[in-house]
Amino acid sequence: MLGSFSWTRNGTHFDIDKDPLVTMKPGTGTLIINIMSEGKAETYEGVYQCTARNERGAAVSNNIVVRPSSKWKLVNQHDPF
């Protein structure tokens, strides 16, 4: 049973082929957004859904909310233990 996967972002088709920082793990539908070397997390903020299809039908994932984490402030603390 060979299937296919597609993604939407905020209800609109998310074309991973048009973004060099986005890939899909083969055979799994797992979306990988690589912003480690470039790009901004804010660019990919939104509500994502994955649709998996095969000859028996389709299944849609729950909403996956992506938002950038808040800025971290590094604090030097001594561990009392």
C-alpha positions, 0 to 999 in steps of 0.5 A: 500500500503505497501512500502519499502525504500532503500538508496545509498551513493555516488551511492552505496547501503548504508546498514543501517543494518551494521552500529549500528549508523544508523537507518531508521524511520519505515514507513517513510524512514527517515535516522537517523545517531546518532553520538552524543555519538560516531562516526565522522561526516566525516565518513558519508560525501557524496551524499545520495539518497532514493528510495521508492518502492511499487506495483505501482513503485519506486520514487527516491529522489533528491541528499542529500549532507551531509558534516560535519559543520566547527569547531565552535569557541565560542566567548563571546559577549555582546548583545547591546540590 
